[in-house]
Amino acid sequence: MSPVGKPVAPFESVLVANRGEIAVRVIRTARALGLRTIAVYSEADRHALHARLADEAHFIGPAPARDSYLDLMRLIEVARRTRAAALHPGYGFLSERAELAEACAAASIVFIGPPPAAIRAMGDKAAARARMEGAGVPVVPGYHGERQEPKFLRQKAYELGYPVAIKAAAGGGGKGLRKIDKAIEFDAALAAASREAEAAFGDKRVLIEKWIESPRHIEVQLFADRHGNVVHLFERDCSAQRRHQKVIEEAPAPGIDEVALAAMTRAAVEAARAVGYEGAGTVEFLAAGDGAITPDRIWFLEMNTRLQVEHAVTEAVTGIDLVEWQFRVAAGEKLPRAQDEIALSGHAVEARLYAEDPEKSFLPSSGRLWALRFPAGEGIRVDSGVEEGAEVTPHYDPMLAKVIAHAPTRAQALDRLAHALGETVIAGPRNNLAFLRALLDSQEMREGKVDTGLIERNLASLAAPRQPDYAAAARAVESLIAREQARLSRRAARRSDERRSPWEAADAFALAGEREVELSLRIDGERAKARVRYGAGGLSATIEGEAAADCLLVETGDALIAVRDGRQTVVRLADGEAAGLKSGDASGVVAAPMHGRVLAIEVAKGERVNKGQRVAIIEAMKMEHALTAPTAGIVAEIAVAAGEQVAEGVKLMMIAADEGGKG
């Protein structure tokens, strides 16, 4: 969507205090409005797309967010030094911190967002709950106060009754959120949630709420100006979630009662008006997921004083550039449209592409994007902060892109999005592309029967581990042989006394007139055998009886990645390759399942452990991941210490099998 209109007065430049997709998104609208754009980047983002797209970019510190993007005073110093007239916080990081808005005001920098008082009022969970109760909207029971002593919070959870949720007080996106089913789980979950909240938002405070099982998640998009005008831009359904993070969002929400929608939008508008809100904001609700949404089956959840990740679906169905509106409101202008001038057009659906492995419990993945190709066409939009050749690091949120489809009807929008994902190519880090396609094609999604438990209920079909794509791997083998055959044939003839590689052995068979050879490979790190047949028509390969199938082949230097149906298969020579380590394998090795930082080692050398016992915690992409013992036994070796950065596959510890442990 391209903004239209005059350049925004009274400022002519903006510092975008964020990274990745949202920084690119803001920079593009800002430049279209004639603003000078200023980016910031950490050491890990030195070559990032957002840093190159802006008119100028400035270094702000090491890769960890707490030392760069969460360093409020460093951001203000850059804004002063570059004479930035305004600052846009994006979402995540410091976007909902009143302190950033206050620091901007003190430095005479326009903050693209609500005033500090409104951030505190809407961000204050207790005050927001009271405001909604006053408007007659039921709220989720819970504790939202300032007391944070573990003993006190444990008592509040007991009073609510399990299951309960611990949530980060300063942010969302699933960071710092834990479901607790039993009292014995509370202390460990509280400690983990507090650490995760502090890492993501710089604030370790939490709140406790009653857990509502598998509800729908509906939110209302708000906009307000300093002249007292407040409008809503209808609702979005964000119920398709995993680990409390949104995966697919759509607008409008299917199957919602008109009376319930009117109650939600009215309450949201009145709450914003009551606190003198300005700019973009979102009010989120939970609704019963087992039937039609009616006024007596909705509960207020929280308010977000920022732009949401999923704002693109609202832009698609309203034709409004929300970032442009943010700039104009911050410049003191009135809202460009009144409520009766905002209309819905069609249906929009958004899918979030992540660098993660659905077949391994959605563990985040990192590495080079050897290939990255996005779809285009009518009704398709892609928002991304990465490009082909970029490195996906373990330091930040693993979202690669958002793919948005807009069409006249919901069914057509789902079809258009599914087709667009089918044309998307990702080679490098493991990703959720195939998972998203399966989710979009599921019967419940197609019928609009979506609640927050949909993905969890269907994990067996959506993300269950599948056997390697042997047909794609066979095609890679054929390509590898064709690429190497001539060179290795010459080498074999000249240097017959040297040890030959498996490929030279294959050539020797061919030169001797024989018709078939068996080669050792690694497919996705696992040992495999390929049977290669030479004939008058060329060569062909089969693996586990499967013949080669058409796919996209991407070279990585030491391997080929075969991409087919949203899945990627990595094929390497077995000769000279290390066996590799897998977290939780039968050998007793506990290895890092992804690049990250060792947050804690929870056992000692010589300690007896049970199979499945938690032994270490790794932090990657602002989330914590517990590692467990693959077998009962004695901790024979601990190879790392807390605080160390480790690469995927690195051995963390070794557990020697012991009959005294419990399997």
N, C-alpha and C positions, 0 to 999 in steps of 0.2 A: 504494500500500500504506500502510495507516495503522498506526503503532505502537500497541501497547497496553501497559498496565502503569503502575506508579506513577511519579511524577516521580523523576528520577535524583538521588540523594544521593551525595557531600556538596556538590555545587555546584548553583547555581540560575541561572547565567548563562553564556553562551558567546559569544565573539567568533569570527566566521567569517572567517578570514584568506584570503579568496579572492573570486572574482567569478563572474558568469554562472550557468550551469546548476547547477554543483555547489554554489554558495553558496545558491541557491534551494532545492535539494534538502535540504541540511543544515538550513537555517532551518525548513523545514516540519516535519521530524521533531523538531527541538529544541522548537519551539513546541507540538507535540502532546504532548511530555513535560513541558510546564510550565516550560520554561527561558526566561529573558529572552534575546532574541537581539540581537546587536550586529554590524552590518555595517560594512565599510570600502569606500571607493570612491575612484577616481582622478578627475581632471578629466573624462576621457572618459565616465565612468560616473556622472556627477552625477545623472542621471535614470533610472538603470538599475533594473530590476525588483527585483534583490536588495537594493538600498539602500532601496527603498520598502517591501519586504515585512517587513524586520526591525523590531524594536521601536524601535531607534535606529540611526543610521548616521553615520559620521565620515569626513571627508576626509583622504586620506593622501598626496596629491601629484599631480604632472603625469601625463599619459597614459602615457608610456613605463613599462613594467613595472619596469624597473630603478630608477625613481625613485618607485615607489609600492608595488606588490604584492610586489616583491622586496626592499624596504627593511625588513630584519628589525627593526632597532631602532625604526623608526617604528611598526611593528605592536605591538611590546611596549609602547611608550609609550601607544598608544591603549588597549590592554588594561588597563594600570595606571590610566589616567585614568578609565576607565569602570567600574573595579572588576570586570572580567570574571573570573569564577572559573575559566573554562576557555577553551581556544583550539582550534578545529578548522581544520586547514590545507587541507582539501579535497584536490584532486589538482593536479599541475602546480605551478608557482611554487616555494614553499619546502617543499612537503609531505614531501620526502625528505631534508631538511637536518637533520642532527643538531644543528647550531648553534641552530636554532629551538627544538627540544625542550629544549636546555640553557638557553636564555634564558628559556623559560617556567618551568623549574624554579627558576632563580635569582630570578625574580619571584614565586614561589609561585603560579603559574598552572598548572592541570592541562592537560597537552598531550594532545589526543585522538589518540593514536597510540602507536607503540612507544617504549620508552625509548631515549635516545641511543645506548647501546652496541649495542642490537639494530639500530638504523638503520644504524650503521656496519658491523656484522657482516654484515647481509643486503645492504647497499648496496655493500660491498666486493666487487667482481667476482671478484678473485683468491681471496679467502677462500671466497666462495660456490661457486666452481668446485671448490675443494679439498674442500669439504664434500660436494658432490654426487658427486665421484669416490670419496670414501670410502664413500658409500652405494651405489656400484656403478652410478651413472647416467653414461652417456657425456656428455662436454661438447664444445661447439664449440671447436676449436683457436683459439688467439689469444693476444694480449698484453694483460694487464689490470693492469699495474704502474703505478708512480708516475712513471717517467721520461717526459717529454713533449717532449724535444728532437726537432725535425722529422727530423734525420738519423737518430736512433736509431729512431724510429717507421717511417721509410722502410725501414730495414734489416729490421725485424720483418715488415713487409708482404712484402718480398722473400723472407724465409725461409718465410713461410706459403704463398707462391705466389698469384698473381692468378687470379681476382678476390678482393678482400678488402672488408671493410666497416669504415668508420670510424664509431664510435658515441659519443654523449655519455656520459661516465661518470656524470653526476649525474641523468640523467632518461631519458625515453622519448618515446613518441608520435610518433616519426619526426623529432623535432627534433635537429639535429646529426648525422644519419645520412647517409652517402654510400657508394654502391657504386663501387668503383674497378676498372676492367678492365685498365688498363695503368699501368706505373710512371710514365709521363710525366704522368699525371693526378693523381699523389699529392699534390704540394705544394699545388696550388690547392684540391683537395678537403679537405685537412687544414685549411687556413686558413679555408675557408668553414664547415666543420663546427665548428671551435673558436669562431668568431664566433657562429654560430647557437646553440650550446650555452650560451655565456655570456649571450646575450640572453634565452634561455628559462628558464635555471636559475641564472644567476649563477655558473656554474662552467664554465670552458672546457676542462677536461680531457677527453680522449677515450681510447678503447681500440680495438684492432685485432683483428678476427676474420676467420677464413676465411669466405667467402661461400658459403652453401648455396643452390643454385638452386631456387626455387619449392617450398619445403617447406610443411608445414602448421604452423600456430601454435596450440598448445594450452596453456592455462594452468589452474592449480589454485587455487581460492579457499581461503585459510586463515583461521582465527580462533584466537586464543589469549588466555588470561587470566593474571593474575599468580599464580594458584594451581597452575600447572603443567598446566592442561588445554589441549590443542591438538586442533582438529578441522579437517577439510576439508569444504567445501560443494560437492564434485564439481568438474567441469571445464567450461570454456568453449572453444569454437572461435572463434578470431579471425583466420582465414586470409584472409578477403576484405579485402585491403588495396590501397591505392594510395599511392605515395611513402612506403611503410613506415608509413602511418597506417591504423588499422583503420577499416573502412567499415561492415561488417555483422558482428555477433557472435551466437553462438547457444549455448544450453545445453539438453541435453548435446551433446557433440561427436559428430557422426555417424561411423559406421564405425570406431570405435576398439576394439581388442582388449581384452577384460576384464583380461587379464594385464598388458598395457601400462598400462592405467589404474591398476591396483592398484600397479604399480611407481612410477608418477609420484606418486600421492597419498601413498604410504608415504614416499618420499624427501622430499617437500615437508614433511610433518608432522615427520619426524625432524630436518630442517634447522632448522625453526622452534623445535623443542624444545631443540636444542643451543645456541641463542644466547639462550635466555630471552625469546623473542619475546612481545609482547603486542599485541592488537588485530587489525585486518584486514591481510592481506598476500596477495601473489600470487606464485606460482612459475611461470615461463613456460618452455615447452619448444618445440623445433622437432622435427618429425617428417617422415619421408620422405613426399613428397606423391604418390608414384606407386603407391600400393597400401594395403593394410591397415596400420594402425599396430600394430606389435608391439614388445616390449621392446628388441629389437636395432636398431630403426629410430627411436629418439628420442634427442634431445640436449638437455641442460640449456642454457637461454639466459640467464636472469637472474632475480633476485628484486626485487619492488617492495614497498616498505615503506609502503603506503598503500592507500586504496580506489582501484579502477580505474574508468575511465569506464563500462565495460560491466558494472558490478556489478548493474544492474537485471535482466539476464536470470537471474542467480543468484537474486535475490530472487523473481522470478516462479516459478521451478521449485521453490523450497524454502519459500516463504511466510514468509521471514525478512527483517525490515528490518535491513540490515547497518549502517546509520547508528545505529539504536537500540542495536544490540550494541556499536558503538564507544563510545557514551556510557556504557553500563553497565560495560563492561570498564575504561574509564578511571576510573570511580567506584569501582573495587575489587571489583565483583561478579564472581561466577563466571559462566562461559558459561551462557546460558539453557538450552541443550540439550547432551546428550552425543552422541557420534558415531552411536550406534544410534538416536537419536531424530530424525535428519536424513534426510529421504527426498525423492526426486525426484517431481515431479508434472507430467507433460506435457512440452511443449517450448516454448522461448521464443526469439524472434529479435529483434534490435535493429538499427535502421538509423540512421545519423548523418546528419542534415541539415546541410549546410554552405553558407555563402555563398561560392560559388566557381563557376567556369564550366567544366564538363567539356568543352565544345566548343572551349575555348581553353586546353588543357593544364592545366585545373583552377586557373587563376589565381584568387586570392582576390578577392572583390567586396565592396563596401561601399556605404552609402547608407541611405536611409529605407525601413523596412518599411511600405509603403503599405497592404498587406493581409497578414494572417497569421492563418490559421484552421486549427486542428488537429483531428484526428478524435477521436471518442469512441465508446464502446460496449463490449460485453463483450470482455474479454481485451485491451483496448488501454490503454496508458499512454503519456503524453507528458511528458518532462522537458525544460524549456526555461528559459533565462534571459532571453529577450526577449519582447516583445509587440508587437502592432500599433501602429505609430507610432514605434517606437524607431529609433534610428540604429545601424547596424552600422558600427563604426569599423575602420580598418586596424591598430589597435594590438595586438589580441589574437587568439587562436585564432578561426577563422571559424565554429565550430559554432553552429548556430541551435537545434537541438533533437535529442533522441533519441526515436524512436518505437519502442515495444516491443509486440510481440504475443505472447500466450500462448494455447496451445490444447492439446488432448489429444495430437496428433501433430505431427510436423515439417511434413508437407505442409499440415495445417490452419493451423499457425502462419504458414507462408510465405504462404498464401492470405490470411489475416487481415491480415498486415502489408502485402501488396500492395494490398489493398482500402483500408486506412487511409491509405496514401500517396496513393492515388487521390482521397481526400477532403481531402487537405491542400492548402491554398492559400497560396502565397507570391508576393507582388508587390513588386518593388523590386530589391534586389541579385540578381544572377544566382545561381543555386543548382543543386544536384545532384539535385533531386527526380525529374526524368524519368530521369536516369541510374540512380538507385536502383531505380526501377520496372523498368527494362530489366534490371538485374542480377538482381533477384529472379525475373524471368521466364525467365532464361537456363537452358538445359538442364543445364549443369554445376552451377549452384546448386541446381536442383530435384533433381538426382540425388545431391547431397552430395559431388560431386567438386570440392572447393574447395581451392585452395592459394594461396600468396601471389602467384603469377604469373597467377592467373585474370583479373584485370582488365586487366593489361598485354596478355595474349594476345588479348583480345577488345575492345580499345579501338576498333577500326574499326567495330564494330557498337554498342557501348555508348555511345560519346561522340564519334563522328565529327561534324564540323560538318554541319549540315543546312540546307536552304534555309529562309528565314523562313516562318512560318505565315501564308500569304497569306489563308487563309480567315478566320482570327481577326482579321487586320488589316482585312479588308473589313468585318467586323462592327463594328470600332471606327470605321471611316470613316462607316458609316451612323449610328452613335450621335453622332459629332461633328457631322455635318450636321444631324441632328434637333435637337440641342441648340442650335446656332447659327442655324438657319435664320430663325426669326422676328425675332430681334434684328438680324441682318445685313440682312434684307430692308428693315426700317424704316430702317436706317442708309443703305442704298444709295439709297432713295427721297429721303431728306432731304439727303444730301451726295454727290450724283452726281458732283460735280466733283473729289472726292478719289480718290486711288489706292485701288483696291479690293483686298481680300485674295482668295485663291483661293476662299474660301467665298462671298464676295460675287459672284464671277464665276459660281459655280454657281447662286446664287439668281437672277442676272440671266437665265441660261438658262431657269430654271424659270418666271420671271415672263413671259418672252417666249413661253412655250408650247413651247419646244424640249424634247427628250426625253432628251438625253444630254450629259454634260460630262466632261472629263478633268481630274483634279486631281493636283498634285504633292505628294508626301508624303515623310516619312522613316520607314522601318520599321527598327527596331533600328539607327538611325543611317545607313542606306543610302538613297539616293534611289530612289523608286519612283513609279509612276503608278497611279491608281485611276480606273476608268471608272464614273461614277455615272449611273444611269438613273432618270428620273422617269416615273411612270405613274399610272394611275387608282388603283392599289392602294398608292401611296406611292413610296418610293425604294428602290433596291437598288444595291449596289456590287460590283464584281469587281476583282480584282488578279491579273495574270498568268493571267487566265482562270478563276480560282477564285472561286466565290460565297461569300458570308458564311456562317459556321458559328456555332452556339451556343457561347458562351464567357462567362467572367466578365470584366466590364469594371471597371477600377479607375482613378479619376481621380487625377492627380498634380499638377494645377495647369496645367502646360504640355503635357500629353500624356495619352493613355489607354494603360493596360497591359491587354492582352488575355491572359487566362490560360486555357490549354486543355491537357489531358493532361500537366500538370506543367511545361509550358513557358510562358514569358511573352514577349509580343511588344509592343514599345513603338512607338506610332504618334504622330507629331508632324506639324504643319504644316511644309512646306518653306519657306514664305514667311518670310524673316527669320532662318531657322535657319543657324547656322554649319556649314560642311562637316564639321568634326570631324577628328580625327587618329586614325590607327590605327597601333599599333606595328608596324613592319616593312612599311609599305606601299611601293608601287613608286616613290613620289616621292622616297625617300631620307630621309624623316622617321623618326626614332626617337622614339617617344612613350611615355609612361608607360602600361602596360597596366592599372594599378590605382592607387588611392591608396596612398602609402607614402613611405619615406625613401630618398633616393639614397645608397646605401652607398659606391659607388665609380664614378668615371669612368675607364675604362681605356685611353682614347686621348687624343691631343692634337689641337688644331686644326691643320690642314694635314697630318695623318698620313694615309697611304694605308692603306685597310683592304680586306679581302676579304669577299665576301658570306658571311654566317654567322659572321663573327668576333665574339667577345664584345667589347662596347664599354662596357657599364655594368652595375651591379648595383643592384637595388631591393630593399629589405627591407619586407615587409608581413606583418602577422599572424604575426610571429616566424619567418618563413621568408624565405630569400633567393631571388631570381629574376633570372637572367641575361638581359640583352637583347643581341640580336645585330644586326649590320648587315644591312639589307634588300637592299642592293646593293653591289657593289664600287665604290670611288671614294675621294674625298678628303673628310676631315672638314672641312666648310666652316664649321660653327657649332657651338658648345657653349653651350647656353642655361641650364644649371644647374650647380651645384657640389655636391660630395660633402657630405652632411649636410643638404641641403635637403629639406623636406617638399614633395611634389608631388601634384597631383590627377590622377585618371585622364584620359588624353588630352592632357596637357600635353606640349609639345615639349621633348625633352631635347637633341637635337642634329640636325643636318642633314648628310647625306652627299651630295656632288655626284658624279654618275656620272662615271667615269673609265675609259677603255679600258685603262689600265695595270694596273687591278686584276684579280684572278682571280675569275671568276664561279662 
